[in-house]
Amino acid sequence: MPDANQPTSWADTAASLLSKLSGGVELSLNFDQMELQMPNAQNPAAPTTFRLNGALRIRTRGENPAAGASATPAPKPLG
């Protein structure tokens, strides 16, 4: 039986992550030749492969810092 606190889809995982990132938090991820295989609903015998090279940055702004985070000013927009 699945744990009720565990996300059940990619959308649930993203929503859970973003709900914890508030109040000027930044999450940076760098990928170098990473491959991610996911099940393919149309063809279960052939998973879908994603190749990731580069960076992903998620930055949030807000007045309420995440639990356990210290209050820091929001970063200025680039450009």
PyMOL commands that set and color helices and strands:
alter all, ss='L'
color gray80, all
select helices_A, chain A and resi 10-20
alter helices_A, ss='H'
color red, helices_A
select strands_A, chain A and resi 26-38+48-59
alter strands_A, ss='S'
color yellow, strands_A
deselect
rebuild
show_as cartoon
